[in-house]
Amino acid sequence: MSAAESLPVVRGAIGDPIVLDVVSIDLEANGVAHQAGKVVFVRGALPGERVRASIVRRKPRFDVAQTIEVLRESHSRVAPRCPHFGVCGGCSMQHLHPAAQLAIKQRALEDQLWHIGKVRPAIVLRAIAGSPWGYRYRARLSVRNVIKKGGVLVGFHERGSSYVADMRECHVLPRRVSDLLLPLRELIGGLSLRDRLPQIEVAIGEARSGDLLVALVLRVLDPPTAADRARLLAFAAREGVELWLQSKGPETIQLLCTRDGVEAAGNDASQLGYRLAEFDVTMPYRPTDFTQVNHGINEVLVSRALRLLDPQPRERIADLFCGLGNFTLPLARRSGEVVGIEGSPVLTRRAQQNAAHNGLAGSTSFSTANLFELTAEAWAALGRFDRVLIDPPREGALEVAKVLAADPVKPRRIVYVSCNPATLARDASILVHQGGFALKAAGAVNMFPQTSHVESIAVFEPSAGEPA
């Protein structure tokens, strides 16, 4: 009989305290326990712990509980660094040692590959990890004017709620941005459109001068008045931030002023960028363009992806879901020709501009195509590729995997960079079980420390006997 089974069975009402033994942890960083044959997800609990908790939600197949007191503590438990942890939904793992976070994410990847894809990597790659704090160079902060809480709130949503957390600091944001939370509340509280400004998008990068640049995109449902503009310009000059206004979709952003508070006067040239030093590549971007949240981890990830793909000087490479050219341009430094394919026309144009900016227009080409509807005919029309890199969004690359699996002439190697282990596992199953590829290696990438988000990288090669 397990320790959990030896506990008294309590089926009390919601809110009544119960004692649970936690046996594992799920992908949302909730402890997993069992009571009377039913799974209980326990917020704030870790594997190996005994906790006193209260049931907060009952479902037919599971219950959800909140930890009240830890009776037996895990050796992996640490004190959360942020006072808002547990209320703010931006983090879910601050109570867990960073090394344990990494181990859980690696295990989650392997479990998904096996349970969903029925595949196991021949080699488990060492996980990619970096600083657990101050890493978040992109963020979307919600804004609400809440009179009952004293005015404007700026921050992430509360955990499991649409309410905005009353945040005064954030430790996954760089200190420079964390220190702006309260000044932003004061700024917006003084604007006429305080009730018509629901969101601030934060983008941080290197300015052309080489120092750190913070750009803030204010989502405005009404145009600012002259008095509002004066306040915004003064804030930009005082805090040294670049301010943008967004009236509708991301394509509507307009630069309001530079970080010295000088009005843009129609000049929307962005000063943001990041550098991939190993490949002598600089990537300019606009604040609403998709870039990786964690620039430090991205640099390591690009380097590893290229080592794993191992492009040769005369080879032709496909970079699918290429975005701004994050992998395309480094690949162009190592191979003969790289073809980048992206679903967004805006990002395709930006990738072309970045290739020209880095002197790589001659060895790269870009096109816009919906890779979620890729056909064998469309793939064949692109010509033969020696190697393929895939970096899809959370939906994965199902049609790409089907086309590659059915192609009689296989690329010598595929490197798949994933932000969702479940869709990676699904696509890996197709490549291996239908396409005759072997999963040579896979490993976790801790792009989002303190959260349950799992990124990963996987390598596929044709099995012995498959044409390449």
C-alpha positions as a Markdown table, in Angstrom:
| # | Residue | x | y | z |
|---|---|---|---|---|
| 1 | Met | 0.0 | 0.0 | 0.0 |
| 2 | Ser | 1.4 | 3.4 | -1.0 |
| 3 | Ala | 1.7 | 6.3 | 1.4 |
| 4 | Ala | -1.1 | 8.1 | -0.5 |
| 5 | Glu | -3.4 | 5.1 | -0.1 |
| 6 | Ser | -2.7 | 4.9 | 3.6 |
| 7 | Leu | -4.1 | 8.5 | 4.1 |
| 8 | Pro | -7.7 | 8.7 | 5.2 |
| 9 | Val | -10.1 | 9.2 | 2.4 |
| 10 | Val | -11.8 | 12.6 | 2.7 |
| 11 | Arg | -14.5 | 13.6 | 0.2 |
| 12 | Gly | -15.5 | 16.9 | 1.9 |
| 13 | Ala | -17.0 | 19.9 | 0.2 |
| 14 | Ile | -15.0 | 22.4 | -1.8 |
| 15 | Gly | -12.8 | 24.4 | 0.6 |
| 16 | Asp | -12.5 | 21.6 | 3.2 |
| 17 | Pro | -8.8 | 20.8 | 4.1 |
| 18 | Ile | -7.4 | 17.4 | 3.1 |
| 19 | Val | -4.0 | 15.8 | 3.3 |
| 20 | Leu | -2.4 | 14.5 | 0.1 |
| 21 | Asp | 0.8 | 12.8 | -0.9 |
| 22 | Val | 2.1 | 14.3 | -4.2 |
| 23 | Val | 3.6 | 11.7 | -6.6 |
| 24 | Ser | 4.5 | 13.7 | -9.7 |
| 25 | Ile | 4.1 | 17.0 | -11.4 |
| 26 | Asp | 2.2 | 17.9 | -14.6 |
| 27 | Leu | 3.2 | 20.2 | -17.5 |
| 28 | Glu | 1.5 | 23.2 | -15.7 |
| 29 | Ala | 3.7 | 22.7 | -12.6 |
| 30 | Asn | 0.8 | 21.4 | -10.5 |
| 31 | Gly | 1.5 | 18.5 | -8.2 |
| 32 | Val | -0.3 | 15.3 | -9.0 |
| 33 | Ala | -1.9 | 13.3 | -6.1 |
| 34 | His | -4.6 | 10.6 | -5.9 |
| 35 | Gln | -7.6 | 10.5 | -3.6 |
| 36 | Ala | -10.2 | 7.8 | -3.6 |
| 37 | Gly | -9.1 | 6.7 | -7.0 |
| 38 | Lys | -9.4 | 10.1 | -8.5 |
| 39 | Val | -6.5 | 12.4 | -9.7 |
| 40 | Val | -6.0 | 15.6 | -7.8 |
| 41 | Phe | -4.0 | 18.4 | -9.3 |
| 42 | Val | -2.4 | 20.4 | -6.4 |
| 43 | Arg | -1.3 | 23.9 | -7.1 |
| 44 | Gly | 1.9 | 24.9 | -5.3 |
| 45 | Ala | 2.9 | 21.3 | -4.5 |
| 46 | Leu | 5.9 | 19.3 | -5.6 |
| 47 | Pro | 6.6 | 15.6 | -6.1 |
| 48 | Gly | 7.5 | 13.8 | -2.9 |
| 49 | Glu | 5.7 | 16.3 | -0.7 |
| 50 | Arg | 2.9 | 15.8 | 1.7 |
| 51 | Val | 0.6 | 18.8 | 1.8 |
| 52 | Arg | -2.5 | 20.0 | 3.4 |
| 53 | Ala | -4.7 | 21.4 | 0.7 |
| 54 | Ser | -8.2 | 22.5 | -0.1 |
| 55 | Ile | -10.3 | 21.4 | -3.1 |
| 56 | Val | -11.1 | 24.5 | -5.2 |
| 57 | Arg | -12.7 | 22.7 | -8.2 |
| 58 | Arg | -14.3 | 19.3 | -8.8 |
| 59 | Lys | -14.6 | 17.7 | -12.2 |
| 60 | Pro | -15.9 | 14.2 | -13.1 |
| 61 | Arg | -12.4 | 12.9 | -13.8 |
| 62 | Phe | -10.2 | 15.0 | -11.6 |
| 63 | Asp | -10.2 | 17.6 | -8.8 |
| 64 | Val | -8.1 | 20.7 | -8.4 |
| 65 | Ala | -6.7 | 21.7 | -5.0 |
| 66 | Gln | -4.7 | 24.6 | -3.6 |
| 67 | Thr | -1.8 | 23.9 | -1.2 |
| 68 | Ile | -2.5 | 25.4 | 2.3 |
| 69 | Glu | 0.6 | 24.0 | 4.1 |
| 70 | Val | 3.6 | 21.8 | 3.2 |
| 71 | Leu | 3.8 | 19.1 | 5.8 |
| 72 | Arg | 6.8 | 17.3 | 4.2 |
| 73 | Glu | 9.0 | 19.4 | 1.9 |
| 74 | Ser | 10.7 | 18.4 | -1.3 |
| 75 | His | 14.5 | 18.9 | -1.4 |
| 76 | Ser | 13.9 | 20.7 | -4.7 |
| 77 | Arg | 11.7 | 23.4 | -3.2 |
| 78 | Val | 13.1 | 26.9 | -3.0 |
| 79 | Ala | 11.7 | 30.2 | -1.8 |
| 80 | Pro | 10.1 | 32.1 | -4.7 |
| 81 | Arg | 12.0 | 35.2 | -5.6 |
| 82 | Cys | 9.0 | 37.3 | -6.6 |
| 83 | Pro | 6.4 | 38.5 | -4.0 |
| 84 | His | 3.7 | 38.1 | -6.6 |
| 85 | Phe | 4.4 | 34.4 | -7.3 |
| 86 | Gly | 1.2 | 32.3 | -6.9 |
| 87 | Val | -1.1 | 35.2 | -7.9 |
| 88 | Cys | 0.6 | 36.4 | -11.1 |
| 89 | Gly | 0.2 | 34.0 | -14.0 |
| 90 | Gly | 3.5 | 34.9 | -15.5 |
| 91 | Cys | 5.4 | 32.2 | -13.7 |
| 92 | Ser | 4.5 | 28.7 | -12.4 |
| 93 | Met | 7.8 | 27.2 | -11.2 |
| 94 | Gln | 9.5 | 29.8 | -9.0 |
| 95 | His | 9.1 | 27.4 | -6.0 |
| 96 | Leu | 11.2 | 24.8 | -7.8 |
| 97 | His | 15.0 | 24.8 | -8.1 |
| 98 | Pro | 16.2 | 25.7 | -11.6 |
| 99 | Ala | 18.0 | 22.3 | -12.1 |
| 100 | Ala | 14.8 | 20.5 | -11.1 |
| 101 | Gln | 12.8 | 22.6 | -13.5 |
| 102 | Leu | 15.1 | 21.6 | -16.3 |
| 103 | Ala | 14.9 | 17.9 | -15.4 |
| 104 | Ile | 11.1 | 18.1 | -15.4 |
| 105 | Lys | 11.0 | 19.7 | -18.9 |
| 106 | Gln | 13.5 | 17.1 | -20.2 |
| 107 | Arg | 11.3 | 14.3 | -18.8 |
| 108 | Ala | 8.2 | 15.9 | -20.2 |
| 109 | Leu | 9.7 | 16.0 | -23.7 |
| 110 | Glu | 10.7 | 12.3 | -23.5 |
| 111 | Asp | 7.3 | 11.3 | -22.1 |
| 112 | Gln | 5.5 | 13.1 | -24.9 |
| 113 | Leu | 7.7 | 11.6 | -27.6 |
| 114 | Trp | 6.9 | 8.1 | -26.3 |
| 115 | His | 3.3 | 8.4 | -25.2 |
| 116 | Ile | 2.1 | 10.4 | -28.3 |
| 117 | Gly | 4.7 | 9.4 | -30.9 |
| 118 | Lys | 5.9 | 6.0 | -29.7 |
| 119 | Val | 9.4 | 7.1 | -30.5 |
| 120 | Arg | 12.5 | 7.5 | -28.4 |
| 121 | Pro | 15.7 | 9.4 | -29.3 |
| 122 | Ala | 18.9 | 7.4 | -29.7 |
| 123 | Ile | 20.7 | 10.2 | -27.9 |
| 124 | Val | 19.2 | 12.5 | -25.3 |
| 125 | Leu | 20.9 | 15.9 | -25.8 |
| 126 | Arg | 22.1 | 17.9 | -22.9 |
| 127 | Ala | 19.4 | 20.5 | -22.2 |
| 128 | Ile | 20.1 | 24.1 | -23.2 |
| 129 | Ala | 19.8 | 26.5 | -20.2 |
| 130 | Gly | 20.9 | 30.0 | -19.2 |
| 131 | Ser | 20.1 | 32.6 | -16.5 |
| 132 | Pro | 16.8 | 31.9 | -14.8 |
| 133 | Trp | 16.1 | 35.6 | -14.2 |
| 134 | Gly | 15.8 | 38.8 | -16.2 |
| 135 | Tyr | 15.8 | 36.9 | -19.5 |
| 136 | Arg | 12.4 | 38.0 | -20.9 |
| 137 | Tyr | 13.1 | 40.4 | -23.8 |
| 138 | Arg | 9.5 | 40.2 | -25.1 |
| 139 | Ala | 6.3 | 40.5 | -23.1 |
| 140 | Arg | 2.7 | 41.5 | -23.5 |
| 141 | Leu | 1.4 | 43.4 | -20.5 |
| 142 | Ser | -2.3 | 43.9 | -19.9 |
| 143 | Val | -3.6 | 47.3 | -18.7 |
| 144 | Arg | -6.7 | 47.9 | -16.7 |
| 145 | Asn | -8.1 | 50.9 | -14.8 |
| 146 | Val | -9.4 | 49.3 | -11.6 |
| 147 | Ile | -10.8 | 52.0 | -9.3 |
| 148 | Lys | -11.3 | 49.5 | -6.5 |
| 149 | Lys | -7.6 | 48.8 | -6.5 |
| 150 | Gly | -6.5 | 52.4 | -6.6 |
| 151 | Gly | -6.3 | 53.0 | -10.4 |
| 152 | Val | -4.4 | 51.6 | -13.3 |
| 153 | Leu | -2.8 | 48.1 | -13.1 |
| 154 | Val | 0.0 | 47.1 | -15.6 |
| 155 | Gly | 1.1 | 43.4 | -15.7 |
| 156 | Phe | 0.4 | 39.8 | -16.5 |
| 157 | His | -3.0 | 38.3 | -15.8 |
| 158 | Glu | -3.6 | 36.6 | -12.5 |
| 159 | Arg | -3.1 | 32.8 | -12.6 |
| 160 | Gly | -6.2 | 31.2 | -14.2 |
| 161 | Ser | -8.0 | 34.5 | -14.4 |
| 162 | Ser | -8.7 | 37.4 | -16.8 |
| 163 | Tyr | -7.9 | 39.9 | -14.0 |
| 164 | Val | -4.7 | 41.9 | -14.2 |
| 165 | Ala | -2.2 | 41.1 | -11.4 |
| 166 | Asp | -1.3 | 44.0 | -9.1 |
| 167 | Met | 2.4 | 43.8 | -10.0 |
| 168 | Arg | 5.0 | 46.1 | -8.7 |
| 169 | Glu | 8.0 | 44.1 | -9.8 |
| 170 | Cys | 8.8 | 41.2 | -12.1 |
| 171 | His | 12.0 | 39.1 | -11.9 |
| 172 | Val | 11.8 | 37.4 | -15.3 |
| 173 | Leu | 11.8 | 40.8 | -17.0 |
| 174 | Pro | 15.1 | 42.7 | -17.1 |
| 175 | Arg | 15.4 | 45.0 | -14.1 |
| 176 | Arg | 15.2 | 48.0 | -16.5 |
| 177 | Val | 11.7 | 46.9 | -17.5 |
| 178 | Ser | 10.6 | 45.8 | -14.1 |
| 179 | Asp | 11.4 | 49.2 | -12.8 |
| 180 | Leu | 9.0 | 50.7 | -15.3 |
| 181 | Leu | 5.9 | 49.0 | -14.0 |
| 182 | Leu | 5.0 | 51.6 | -11.4 |
| 183 | Pro | 5.9 | 54.6 | -13.6 |
| 184 | Leu | 3.8 | 53.2 | -16.4 |
| 185 | Arg | 0.8 | 52.9 | -14.0 |
| 186 | Glu | 1.3 | 56.6 | -13.1 |
| 187 | Leu | 1.7 | 57.6 | -16.7 |
| 188 | Ile | -1.4 | 55.8 | -18.0 |
| 189 | Gly | -3.5 | 57.0 | -15.0 |
| 190 | Gly | -2.8 | 60.6 | -16.1 |
| 191 | Leu | -3.9 | 60.0 | -19.8 |
| 192 | Ser | -7.4 | 60.8 | -21.1 |
| 193 | Leu | -7.5 | 57.3 | -22.8 |
| 194 | Arg | -6.6 | 55.4 | -19.6 |
| 195 | Asp | -9.8 | 53.3 | -20.2 |
| 196 | Arg | -9.0 | 52.9 | -23.9 |
| 197 | Leu | -5.4 | 51.5 | -23.6 |
| 198 | Pro | -5.7 | 47.7 | -22.9 |
| 199 | Gln | -2.2 | 46.5 | -23.6 |
| 200 | Ile | 1.5 | 47.3 | -23.8 |
| 201 | Glu | 3.8 | 45.2 | -25.8 |
| 202 | Val | 7.4 | 45.2 | -24.6 |
| 203 | Ala | 10.3 | 44.5 | -27.0 |
| 204 | Ile | 14.0 | 44.8 | -25.9 |
| 205 | Gly | 17.0 | 44.6 | -28.1 |
| 206 | Glu | 20.3 | 46.1 | -29.0 |
| 207 | Ala | 20.1 | 49.7 | -30.4 |
| 208 | Arg | 22.4 | 50.5 | -33.3 |
| 209 | Ser | 24.7 | 52.1 | -30.9 |
| 210 | Gly | 25.1 | 48.7 | -29.2 |
| 211 | Asp | 23.4 | 49.5 | -25.9 |
| 212 | Leu | 20.1 | 48.1 | -24.6 |
| 213 | Leu | 16.9 | 49.6 | -26.1 |
| 214 | Val | 13.4 | 49.2 | -24.6 |
| 215 | Ala | 10.5 | 49.8 | -27.0 |
| 216 | Leu | 7.0 | 50.0 | -25.7 |
| 217 | Val | 4.0 | 49.5 | -28.1 |
| 218 | Leu | 0.8 | 51.1 | -26.6 |
| 219 | Arg | -2.4 | 49.5 | -27.9 |
| 220 | Val | -4.7 | 52.6 | -28.2 |
| 221 | Leu | -8.4 | 52.3 | -29.0 |
| 222 | Asp | -8.7 | 56.1 | -29.3 |
| 223 | Pro | -6.0 | 58.5 | -30.6 |
| 224 | Pro | -4.2 | 60.4 | -27.8 |
| 225 | Thr | -5.0 | 64.0 | -27.3 |
| 226 | Ala | -2.3 | 66.7 | -27.5 |
| 227 | Ala | -2.0 | 66.6 | -23.7 |
| 228 | Asp | -1.6 | 62.9 | -23.8 |
| 229 | Arg | 1.1 | 63.1 | -26.4 |
| 230 | Ala | 3.0 | 65.7 | -24.3 |
| 231 | Arg | 2.9 | 63.3 | -21.4 |
| 232 | Leu | 4.1 | 60.4 | -23.5 |
| 233 | Leu | 7.0 | 62.3 | -25.0 |
| 234 | Ala | 8.1 | 63.5 | -21.5 |
| 235 | Phe | 7.9 | 59.9 | -20.2 |
| 236 | Ala | 10.0 | 58.6 | -23.1 |
| 237 | Ala | 12.7 | 61.2 | -22.5 |
| 238 | Arg | 12.7 | 60.7 | -18.7 |
| 239 | Glu | 12.8 | 56.8 | -18.9 |
| 240 | Gly | 14.8 | 56.5 | -22.1 |
| 241 | Val | 12.3 | 54.3 | -23.9 |
| 242 | Glu | 11.1 | 54.2 | -27.5 |
| 243 | Leu | 7.3 | 54.6 | -27.7 |
| 244 | Trp | 5.0 | 53.2 | -30.5 |
| 245 | Leu | 1.3 | 53.4 | -30.9 |
| 246 | Gln | -0.9 | 50.6 | -32.3 |
| 247 | Ser | -4.5 | 51.4 | -33.3 |
| 248 | Lys | -5.5 | 48.0 | -34.7 |
| 249 | Gly | -3.5 | 45.0 | -35.8 |
| 250 | Pro | 0.4 | 44.7 | -35.5 |
| 251 | Glu | 0.8 | 46.1 | -39.0 |
| 252 | Thr | -0.7 | 49.5 | -37.8 |
| 253 | Ile | 2.1 | 50.3 | -35.3 |
| 254 | Gln | 3.6 | 53.8 | -35.7 |
| 255 | Leu | 6.7 | 55.2 | -34.0 |
| 256 | Leu | 5.6 | 58.0 | -31.7 |
| 257 | Cys | 9.0 | 59.1 | -30.4 |
| 258 | Thr | 12.6 | 58.0 | -30.0 |
| 259 | Arg | 14.0 | 57.3 | -26.5 |
| 260 | Asp | 15.1 | 61.0 | -26.1 |
| 261 | Gly | 11.4 | 62.1 | -26.4 |
| 262 | Val | 11.8 | 63.4 | -30.0 |
| 263 | Glu | 8.6 | 63.0 | -32.0 |
| 264 | Ala | 9.0 | 60.6 | -34.9 |
| 265 | Ala | 7.4 | 62.9 | -37.6 |
| 266 | Gly | 6.6 | 60.0 | -39.9 |
| 267 | Asn | 9.9 | 58.1 | -39.5 |
| 268 | Asp | 9.1 | 54.5 | -38.5 |
| 269 | Ala | 12.6 | 53.2 | -38.8 |
| 270 | Ser | 13.2 | 50.8 | -35.8 |
| 271 | Gln | 16.4 | 50.9 | -33.8 |
| 272 | Leu | 15.8 | 47.4 | -32.4 |
| 273 | Gly | 18.0 | 44.5 | -33.3 |
| 274 | Tyr | 19.9 | 41.4 | -32.0 |
| 275 | Arg | 23.2 | 39.9 | -32.9 |
| 276 | Leu | 24.3 | 36.3 | -33.6 |
| 277 | Ala | 28.1 | 36.9 | -33.1 |
| 278 | Glu | 29.2 | 33.4 | -34.1 |
| 279 | Phe | 27.8 | 33.9 | -37.5 |
| 280 | Asp | 28.5 | 37.7 | -37.9 |
| 281 | Val | 24.8 | 38.3 | -38.3 |
| 282 | Thr | 22.8 | 41.3 | -37.1 |
| 283 | Met | 19.0 | 41.0 | -37.1 |
| 284 | Pro | 17.1 | 44.3 | -37.2 |
| 285 | Tyr | 13.4 | 44.0 | -36.3 |
| 286 | Arg | 10.3 | 46.0 | -35.4 |
| 287 | Pro | 8.8 | 45.7 | -31.9 |
| 288 | Thr | 5.8 | 43.6 | -33.1 |
| 289 | Asp | 7.8 | 41.2 | -35.3 |
| 290 | Phe | 8.1 | 37.7 | -33.9 |
| 291 | Thr | 11.5 | 37.2 | -32.2 |
| 292 | Gln | 12.5 | 34.7 | -29.5 |
| 293 | Val | 11.7 | 35.9 | -25.9 |
| 294 | Asn | 15.1 | 34.8 | -24.6 |
| 295 | His | 17.9 | 36.3 | -26.7 |
| 296 | Gly | 20.7 | 34.5 | -24.8 |
| 297 | Ile | 19.1 | 31.1 | -25.2 |
| 298 | Asn | 18.3 | 31.8 | -28.8 |
| 299 | Glu | 21.9 | 32.4 | -29.6 |
| 300 | Val | 22.9 | 29.1 | -28.1 |
| 301 | Leu | 20.0 | 27.4 | -29.8 |
| 302 | Val | 20.9 | 28.7 | -33.3 |
| 303 | Ser | 24.5 | 27.5 | -32.7 |
| 304 | Arg | 23.4 | 24.0 | -31.7 |
| 305 | Ala | 20.8 | 23.7 | -34.5 |
| 306 | Leu | 23.5 | 24.4 | -37.1 |
| 307 | Arg | 26.0 | 22.0 | -35.5 |
| 308 | Leu | 23.3 | 19.3 | -35.5 |
| 309 | Leu | 22.2 | 20.0 | -39.1 |
| 310 | Asp | 25.8 | 20.1 | -40.2 |
| 311 | Pro | 25.3 | 22.0 | -43.5 |
| 312 | Gln | 28.1 | 21.7 | -46.1 |
| 313 | Pro | 29.4 | 24.5 | -48.3 |
| 314 | Arg | 27.8 | 23.3 | -51.5 |
| 315 | Glu | 24.5 | 22.0 | -50.1 |
| 316 | Arg | 21.0 | 23.4 | -50.6 |
| 317 | Ile | 19.1 | 23.9 | -47.4 |
| 318 | Ala | 15.4 | 24.6 | -46.6 |
| 319 | Asp | 14.4 | 26.7 | -43.6 |
| 320 | Leu | 10.7 | 26.2 | -43.0 |
| 321 | Phe | 8.7 | 28.7 | -40.9 |
| 322 | Cys | 11.8 | 30.9 | -41.3 |
| 323 | Gly | 10.4 | 34.2 | -39.8 |
| 324 | Leu | 12.9 | 37.0 | -39.9 |
| 325 | Gly | 15.7 | 34.6 | -40.9 |
| 326 | Asn | 16.8 | 33.7 | -37.4 |
| 327 | Phe | 18.2 | 30.4 | -38.7 |
| 328 | Thr | 18.3 | 31.2 | -42.5 |
| 329 | Leu | 21.0 | 33.8 | -42.3 |
| 330 | Pro | 23.4 | 31.8 | -40.1 |
| 331 | Leu | 22.8 | 28.8 | -42.4 |
| 332 | Ala | 23.8 | 31.0 | -45.4 |
| 333 | Arg | 27.2 | 31.5 | -43.8 |
| 334 | Arg | 27.8 | 27.7 | -43.8 |
| 335 | Ser | 26.1 | 26.4 | -46.9 |
| 336 | Gly | 25.7 | 27.0 | -50.6 |
| 337 | Glu | 22.1 | 28.1 | -50.8 |
| 338 | Val | 19.3 | 28.5 | -48.3 |
| 339 | Val | 15.6 | 28.8 | -49.2 |
| 340 | Gly | 13.5 | 30.4 | -46.4 |
| 341 | Ile | 9.7 | 29.8 | -46.5 |
| 342 | Glu | 7.4 | 31.7 | -44.2 |
| 343 | Gly | 3.6 | 32.1 | -43.9 |
| 344 | Ser | 3.6 | 35.8 | -43.1 |
| 345 | Pro | 4.3 | 38.2 | -46.1 |
| 346 | Val | 5.4 | 40.9 | -43.5 |
| 347 | Leu | 8.0 | 38.5 | -42.1 |
| 348 | Thr | 9.1 | 37.4 | -45.5 |
| 349 | Arg | 9.8 | 41.0 | -46.5 |
| 350 | Arg | 11.7 | 41.5 | -43.3 |
| 351 | Ala | 13.8 | 38.4 | -43.9 |
| 352 | Gln | 14.7 | 39.6 | -47.3 |
| 353 | Gln | 15.7 | 43.0 | -45.9 |
| 354 | Asn | 17.8 | 41.3 | -43.2 |
| 355 | Ala | 19.5 | 39.1 | -45.8 |
| 356 | Ala | 20.5 | 42.3 | -47.7 |
| 357 | His | 21.5 | 44.0 | -44.5 |
| 358 | Asn | 24.0 | 41.2 | -43.8 |
| 359 | Gly | 25.2 | 40.9 | -47.4 |
| 360 | Leu | 23.6 | 37.5 | -47.9 |
| 361 | Ala | 20.9 | 38.2 | -50.5 |
| 362 | Gly | 22.9 | 36.2 | -53.1 |
| 363 | Ser | 22.9 | 33.0 | -51.1 |
| 364 | Thr | 19.3 | 33.2 | -49.8 |
| 365 | Ser | 15.8 | 33.3 | -51.3 |
| 366 | Phe | 12.5 | 33.8 | -49.5 |
| 367 | Ser | 8.9 | 33.0 | -50.4 |
| 368 | Thr | 5.6 | 33.2 | -48.6 |
| 369 | Ala | 3.6 | 30.0 | -48.4 |
| 370 | Asn | 1.1 | 28.4 | -46.1 |
| 371 | Leu | 3.1 | 25.4 | -44.8 |
| 372 | Phe | 0.0 | 24.2 | -42.9 |
| 373 | Glu | -1.4 | 23.3 | -46.4 |
| 374 | Leu | 1.9 | 22.0 | -48.0 |
| 375 | Thr | 1.4 | 19.5 | -50.8 |
| 376 | Ala | 3.8 | 17.0 | -52.3 |
| 377 | Glu | 3.5 | 18.9 | -55.6 |
| 378 | Ala | 4.4 | 22.2 | -54.0 |
| 379 | Trp | 7.3 | 20.6 | -52.2 |
| 380 | Ala | 8.6 | 19.0 | -55.4 |
| 381 | Ala | 8.4 | 22.3 | -57.2 |
| 382 | Leu | 10.9 | 23.8 | -54.8 |
| 383 | Gly | 13.6 | 21.3 | -55.9 |
| 384 | Arg | 15.7 | 18.9 | -54.0 |
| 385 | Phe | 17.1 | 19.9 | -50.5 |
| 386 | Asp | 20.0 | 18.3 | -48.9 |
| 387 | Arg | 19.0 | 19.2 | -45.4 |
| 388 | Val | 15.9 | 20.8 | -43.8 |
| 389 | Leu | 15.4 | 22.9 | -40.7 |
| 390 | Ile | 11.8 | 23.2 | -39.3 |
| 391 | Asp | 10.9 | 25.8 | -36.7 |
| 392 | Pro | 7.0 | 25.9 | -36.5 |
| 393 | Pro | 4.6 | 27.6 | -34.1 |
| 394 | Arg | 2.8 | 25.6 | -31.5 |
| 395 | Glu | 0.6 | 23.9 | -34.1 |
| 396 | Gly | 3.6 | 22.0 | -35.3 |
| 397 | Ala | 4.3 | 21.0 | -38.9 |
| 398 | Leu | 1.9 | 18.2 | -39.6 |
| 399 | Glu | 1.6 | 18.6 | -43.4 |
| 400 | Val | 5.4 | 19.2 | -43.7 |
| 401 | Ala | 6.0 | 15.9 | -41.8 |
| 402 | Lys | 3.6 | 14.1 | -44.1 |
| 403 | Val | 5.2 | 15.4 | -47.3 |
| 404 | Leu | 8.7 | 14.6 | -46.0 |
| 405 | Ala | 7.6 | 11.1 | -45.0 |
| 406 | Ala | 6.2 | 10.4 | -48.4 |
| 407 | Asp | 9.0 | 11.9 | -50.4 |
| 408 | Pro | 11.0 | 9.1 | -52.1 |
| 409 | Val | 14.2 | 11.1 | -51.9 |
| 410 | Lys | 14.9 | 12.0 | -48.3 |
| 411 | Pro | 17.0 | 15.0 | -47.0 |
| 412 | Arg | 20.2 | 13.8 | -45.4 |
| 413 | Arg | 19.1 | 15.3 | -42.1 |
| 414 | Ile | 16.2 | 17.2 | -40.5 |
| 415 | Val | 16.5 | 19.4 | -37.5 |
| 416 | Tyr | 13.2 | 20.3 | -35.9 |
| 417 | Val | 13.0 | 23.1 | -33.4 |
| 418 | Ser | 9.7 | 22.9 | -31.4 |
| 419 | Cys | 7.8 | 25.0 | -28.9 |
| 420 | Asn | 5.3 | 22.3 | -28.2 |
| 421 | Pro | 6.4 | 18.8 | -27.3 |
| 422 | Ala | 3.0 | 17.3 | -28.1 |
| 423 | Thr | 3.0 | 18.4 | -31.7 |
| 424 | Leu | 6.7 | 17.5 | -32.1 |
| 425 | Ala | 5.8 | 14.0 | -30.9 |
| 426 | Arg | 2.9 | 13.8 | -33.3 |
| 427 | Asp | 5.1 | 14.9 | -36.3 |
| 428 | Ala | 8.0 | 12.6 | -35.1 |
| 429 | Ser | 5.7 | 9.7 | -35.2 |
| 430 | Ile | 4.9 | 10.4 | -38.9 |
| 431 | Leu | 8.5 | 10.9 | -39.8 |
| 432 | Val | 9.6 | 7.7 | -38.1 |
| 433 | His | 6.7 | 5.3 | -38.6 |
| 434 | Gln | 5.6 | 6.4 | -42.0 |
| 435 | Gly | 8.7 | 8.1 | -43.4 |
| 436 | Gly | 11.4 | 5.7 | -42.4 |
| 437 | Phe | 13.4 | 8.3 | -40.5 |
| 438 | Ala | 15.2 | 7.6 | -37.3 |
| 439 | Leu | 15.0 | 10.0 | -34.3 |
| 440 | Lys | 18.8 | 10.4 | -33.8 |
| 441 | Ala | 18.7 | 12.9 | -30.9 |
| 442 | Ala | 16.4 | 15.2 | -28.9 |
| 443 | Gly | 16.7 | 17.5 | -26.0 |
| 444 | Ala | 14.9 | 20.3 | -24.0 |
| 445 | Val | 15.6 | 24.0 | -24.4 |
| 446 | Asn | 14.7 | 26.1 | -21.4 |
| 447 | Met | 13.7 | 29.2 | -23.3 |
| 448 | Phe | 11.2 | 30.2 | -20.5 |
| 449 | Pro | 12.7 | 29.6 | -17.0 |
| 450 | Gln | 10.3 | 29.7 | -14.1 |
| 451 | Thr | 7.4 | 28.7 | -16.4 |
| 452 | Ser | 6.1 | 25.3 | -17.5 |
| 453 | His | 6.7 | 26.1 | -21.2 |
| 454 | Val | 8.9 | 23.4 | -22.9 |
| 455 | Glu | 10.9 | 24.1 | -26.1 |
| 456 | Ser | 13.0 | 21.4 | -27.6 |
| 457 | Ile | 15.2 | 20.4 | -30.6 |
| 458 | Ala | 15.2 | 17.0 | -32.4 |
| 459 | Val | 17.3 | 15.4 | -35.2 |
| 460 | Phe | 16.0 | 13.0 | -37.8 |
| 461 | Glu | 18.0 | 11.0 | -40.4 |
| 462 | Pro | 16.8 | 8.4 | -43.0 |
| 463 | Ser | 17.1 | 4.9 | -41.6 |
| 464 | Ala | 19.5 | 2.5 | -43.2 |
| 465 | Gly | 18.2 | 1.6 | -46.6 |
| 466 | Glu | 16.2 | 4.7 | -47.2 |
| 467 | Pro | 17.4 | 6.8 | -50.2 |
| 468 | Ala | 18.9 | 10.2 | -49.2 |
